[in-house]
Structure formats: C-alpha cells, structure tokens
Amino acid sequence: MLTYSPAMAATAIKSWKSVTPSSAAAVYNGHGDPAYADKLSFFYQMINSNKALQ
C-alpha cells in the first residue's frame, strides 16, 4: 500500500533587519524631519530606562 501526504504551502521569514532608531527613521519618517532619528533615540532610551513608564 502506498501512502502520501498532501503538499503544504507555508510562509517563512528569510531574513530579519535590525531595528534601530536610524533605520526606523529612514523607513517611517514621512514628513522629512531631520531630527526624527534623534527623537526616536531619546524615546528608546527613556523606555529602556523605564522613566517613561513611571
């Protein structure tokens, strides 16, 4: 007796880009703010130090 499994299509992540304030500013800065990466860095540091959450 011959048995088989039907074919299956799946989605896979082939690569992962590092998320940094400068890379996020390059992708999401739609209004052209030149200080956007600096602002993201500031808030990233605030969140990591938990000062924004207190």
Helices and strands as residue ranges (DSSP letters): H 21-28, H 36-48
